[in-house]
Amino acid sequence: MAKELILITGVSGHVGFRVLAEALARNYRVRAVVRKAEQGEQIKNTESVKSFAADLEIVVVKDLLKEGAFDNVLSGVSGVVHVASPLPAPTDNYKRDIIDPAIDATVGILKSAAKAKSVRRVVITSSMATLLTMEYIMSDDLTKVFTTNDTYPPPDLTTTQFMAPIHAYAVAKSHALAASEMFVKNEKPQFDIISLLPSVIVGKNELHTTKEEVLASNNGFILGPLLDRKAEMPLLGQSVHVDDVAKAHIYALNPSFPGNKRLMVSSGGIQGTTWDDAKEIAQRLYSQQVSGGLFPLKGTTPTRPLRLDSSETEQLFGWNLVGYEKQVKSVVDHYLELSTA
């Protein structure tokens, strides 16, 4: 029986790469989209991917925002996993550089998928940011429990004053989610969509080859308390292992699960994550590194408590998202591996 062919975007990033590795391990054939050929070469040579060379096709799409950019890469594809999206970064024009590209790439791939009659499902990486207004984040409310029904209306881009790159990223995700759902409502394509709303994604990134890269990523939120890095601003108290996020994307392709819905992907139950708990975990699991001074435990990542309910996702898929301890272990083991390389 022929293996099912899927398309994945964003494979050069933390989440997209893990989605690719998960898909190959679960017996899919994958057409992976990169913007530069050299990105494809790096991906093909990683440990998690290189043994699946026969099932991997790398395609270069230089401009994801070009009209019809995906028209020629969807032949024979039954499922699409759209991960690619601009990350928060300083700019003098958030709309041009973060928000519009997030919307346009999402709508663009949906338009192309509608032309490719073989596509039956599109899974999109959204974010918990679609639930959280800046007003809520800055408030004293620590009791509200968010479900995927609690998204807020995308703010007016002509009047919104962006406080930081992460604010623009949240608005971009909000608009992209709304645009994807409006597309399905208005165009009634032959496929349905599932949007996944992960929280702060952590865990080993196989594409990182130096400890400095690890520290500069989300994984620095875990390593900071173990070292001597003190974050000034509190971080939202929800996290999820990148492996679970990848696994959820591939599970969501299964047509036995109903489509045209949103699913939360965040571990730790409603209580979520307290980032500085990494210190206690390190004392138990890495006592030698703590006593030897490699992990002085002098840093802090303050937590802004947040309550998200992922129970529907766990019940639907039939497995539980791994807890903070395994997230910490994934990050620290990789950091130690690179520190001794």
C-alpha positions in Angstrom: 0.0 0.0 0.0 1.4 3.4 -1.0 2.3 5.8 1.8 0.2 8.9 2.2 1.9 12.1 0.9 1.7 15.3 3.0 3.1 18.8 2.6 4.7 20.6 5.5 5.8 24.2 5.6 8.2 25.8 8.1 10.5 22.7 8.4 13.6 24.8 9.0 12.1 26.0 12.3 11.8 24.4 15.8 8.2 23.1 15.4 8.2 22.5 11.7 11.3 20.3 11.9 9.9 18.2 14.6 6.6 17.8 12.7 8.7 16.6 9.7 10.6 14.1 11.8 7.3 12.9 13.5 5.6 12.4 10.1 8.5 10.4 8.7 8.6 8.2 11.8 4.9 7.6 11.4 5.3 6.3 7.8 4.2 9.3 5.8 5.9 10.5 2.7 6.7 14.2 3.1 7.1 17.0 0.7 8.9 19.6 2.8 8.9 23.3 1.9 12.0 25.4 2.4 12.9 28.9 1.2 16.5 28.1 0.5 18.2 25.0 -0.8 20.8 25.0 1.9 18.1 24.7 4.5 17.0 21.4 2.9 20.6 20.1 2.9 20.9 20.7 6.7 17.5 19.0 7.3 18.3 15.9 5.2 21.5 15.4 7.2 20.0 15.5 10.7 19.9 12.3 12.8 16.1 12.1 13.0 15.6 12.5 9.2 18.5 11.0 7.3 17.4 7.4 7.5 14.1 8.4 5.8 15.6 9.9 2.7 13.4 7.8 0.4 10.3 9.3 1.9 11.4 12.9 1.9 11.2 15.4 -1.0 12.5 18.9 -0.4 11.0 21.7 -2.5 12.1 25.3 -2.6 9.5 28.0 -2.5 11.5 31.2 -2.3 8.5 33.5 -1.7 5.7 32.1 0.4 3.7 35.3 -0.1 3.6 35.3 -3.9 0.2 34.6 -5.4 0.0 30.9 -6.2 3.2 30.2 -4.4 2.0 26.7 -3.5 0.1 25.8 -6.7 2.9 23.6 -8.0 3.8 21.7 -4.9 0.5 20.1 -3.9 0.1 17.5 -6.6 -0.9 14.2 -5.0 -0.9 15.6 -1.5 -3.7 14.5 0.9 -2.8 16.6 3.9 -1.1 19.9 4.5 0.6 21.0 7.7 1.1 24.7 7.6 3.7 25.7 10.3 5.5 28.6 8.6 4.9 32.0 10.1 7.0 35.1 10.9 8.5 35.1 14.4 8.4 38.2 16.7 11.3 40.5 15.8 12.0 44.2 16.0 10.9 46.2 13.0 9.7 49.6 12.0 6.6 48.2 10.4 4.9 45.3 12.2 2.0 45.1 9.8 4.3 44.7 6.8 6.9 42.3 8.3 4.9 40.2 10.8 1.1 40.5 10.4 0.5 40.6 6.7 2.9 37.7 5.9 1.2 35.5 8.5 -2.2 36.2 7.0 -1.1 36.0 3.4 0.9 32.8 3.6 -2.0 31.1 5.4 -4.7 32.2 3.0 -2.3 31.5 0.1 -1.8 27.9 1.0 -5.5 27.4 1.5 -6.2 28.8 -2.0 -3.7 26.5 -3.5 -5.0 23.5 -1.5 -8.5 24.3 -2.8 -7.2 23.9 -6.4 -5.5 20.6 -5.5 -8.5 18.3 -5.2 -6.5 15.6 -3.5 -6.2 17.7 -0.3 -8.6 16.5 2.4 -7.3 18.2 5.5 -5.1 21.2 6.4 -3.6 21.5 9.9 -2.4 25.0 10.9 -0.1 26.0 13.7 -1.9 28.8 15.6 -1.1 29.9 19.1 -2.5 30.5 22.6 -1.8 34.1 21.7 -5.2 34.1 19.9 -6.8 33.9 23.3 -5.0 36.5 25.2 -5.4 40.2 24.8 -2.7 42.5 26.1 -5.3 43.9 28.5 -5.8 40.4 30.0 -2.1 39.7 30.2 -1.5 43.0 32.1 -4.5 42.4 34.4 -4.6 40.8 37.9 -7.0 38.1 36.8 -5.4 34.7 37.6 -8.6 32.7 37.7 -10.0 32.6 34.2 -9.7 29.3 32.5 -9.3 29.6 28.7 -10.6 27.1 26.2 -10.3 27.4 22.4 -13.7 29.1 22.3 -12.2 32.2 24.0 -10.4 33.7 21.0 -10.8 37.5 20.8 -11.8 39.5 17.6 -8.7 40.4 15.7 -7.9 44.1 16.5 -8.1 46.9 14.0 -4.7 47.2 12.3 -5.2 50.8 11.5 -5.5 51.8 15.2 -3.6 49.2 17.2 -0.4 50.5 18.8 2.0 47.6 19.2 3.8 47.4 22.6 6.5 44.9 21.5 7.2 42.4 18.7 5.4 39.7 20.7 2.3 41.8 20.6 2.5 42.0 16.8 3.0 38.3 16.7 -0.1 37.7 18.8 -2.2 40.0 16.5 -0.8 38.2 13.5 -1.8 34.8 14.8 -5.3 36.2 15.7 -5.8 37.6 12.2 -4.4 34.4 10.5 -6.8 32.2 12.5 -9.8 34.3 11.7 -8.8 34.4 8.0 -8.4 30.7 7.8 -11.8 30.1 9.3 -13.4 32.7 7.1 -11.9 31.1 4.0 -13.5 27.7 4.9 -16.8 29.4 5.6 -17.0 31.4 2.4 -15.2 29.1 -0.1 -16.4 25.7 1.2 -13.3 23.8 -0.1 -13.1 20.1 -0.3 -10.9 20.0 2.8 -11.5 20.9 6.4 -9.0 22.5 8.8 -7.8 21.9 12.3 -6.0 24.8 14.1 -3.7 23.9 17.0 -3.1 26.4 19.7 0.1 25.6 21.5 1.5 27.5 24.5 5.2 28.3 25.0 7.0 25.6 23.0 10.2 24.1 24.5 12.3 21.0 24.0 15.4 19.9 22.1 15.8 21.5 18.7 18.0 19.2 16.7 18.8 22.0 14.3 20.7 23.9 17.0 24.3 22.9 17.1 25.7 25.3 19.8 24.7 25.9 23.3 24.4 29.6 22.5 21.6 28.8 20.0 19.8 26.9 22.7 20.1 29.8 25.2 18.8 32.3 22.6 15.6 30.2 21.9 12.6 29.5 24.0 14.7 26.9 25.8 16.5 29.8 27.4 13.4 30.2 29.6 14.3 26.9 31.2 18.0 27.3 31.3 17.9 30.9 32.6 17.0 29.9 36.2 19.7 27.2 36.2 22.4 29.6 35.2 22.6 33.3 36.2 20.1 34.8 33.8 17.4 37.0 35.4 14.5 37.8 33.2 12.9 41.2 33.9 9.4 40.5 32.6 7.2 37.6 33.8 6.6 34.8 31.3 3.2 33.3 30.8 2.9 30.2 32.9 2.1 27.6 30.2 4.5 25.4 28.3 4.5 22.3 26.1 7.1 19.9 24.8 7.9 20.4 21.1 7.6 16.6 20.6 4.0 16.7 21.8 3.2 19.7 19.5 4.6 17.7 16.5 2.7 14.6 17.5 -0.5 16.6 17.8 0.0 18.0 14.2 0.3 14.5 12.8 -2.6 13.1 14.8 -4.7 16.0 13.6 -4.3 14.7 10.0 -6.3 11.6 10.8 -9.7 12.0 9.1 -11.3 9.9 11.9 -11.0 13.1 14.1 -13.5 15.8 13.2 -12.3 18.8 11.4 -13.1 22.5 11.3 -12.1 22.9 14.9 -9.4 24.3 17.2 -7.4 22.3 19.7 -5.4 23.6 22.7 -1.9 22.1 23.1 -0.4 22.9 26.6 0.7 20.7 29.4 0.5 20.7 33.1 -3.3 20.9 33.3 -5.0 24.1 34.3 -2.3 24.9 36.8 0.3 25.1 34.0 4.0 25.8 34.4 6.1 27.6 37.0 9.3 28.3 35.2 11.6 28.5 38.2 10.6 24.9 39.1 13.4 24.0 36.8 15.8 24.7 39.7 14.3 21.9 41.9 14.2 19.6 38.9 17.9 20.3 38.2 18.8 19.6 41.9 17.3 16.2 41.6 18.3 15.1 38.1 21.6 17.1 37.7 23.0 17.2 41.2 26.6 16.7 39.8 26.3 19.8 37.5 24.7 21.8 40.3 27.3 21.0 42.9 30.1 21.5 40.3 28.9 25.0 39.6 27.8 24.4 36.0 24.3 25.2 37.1 24.6 27.8 39.9 20.8 28.1 40.1 21.1 31.9 40.4 18.8 33.0 37.6 15.0 33.4 37.4 12.2 33.3 34.9 9.3 34.9 36.7 5.9 33.4 36.0 2.7 35.1 35.1 0.1 32.4 36.0 -2.2 31.4 33.2 -4.9 28.7 33.0 -5.5 26.9 29.8 -7.6 23.8 29.3 -6.2 21.2 27.0 -8.4 18.3 28.2 -10.4 18.1 25.0 -7.2 17.5 23.0 -5.9 14.8 25.3 -9.3 13.1 25.3 -9.6 13.3 21.6 -6.2 11.9 20.8 -6.0 9.5 23.7 -2.7 10.5 25.2 -1.4 13.0 27.8 0.9 15.9 27.1 4.2 15.4 29.0 4.9 17.5 32.0 7.4 20.2 32.8 10.0 17.8 34.2 10.4 16.0 30.9 10.5 19.4 29.1 13.4 20.4 31.4 15.2 17.2 30.8 15.0 17.5 27.1 16.4 21.0 27.1 19.1 20.4 29.7 20.3 17.1 28.2 20.8 18.9 24.8 22.6 21.8 26.5 25.0 19.4 28.2 25.5 17.5 25.0 26.5 20.7 23.2 28.6 21.9 26.1 30.9 18.9 25.9 31.0 18.7 22.1 
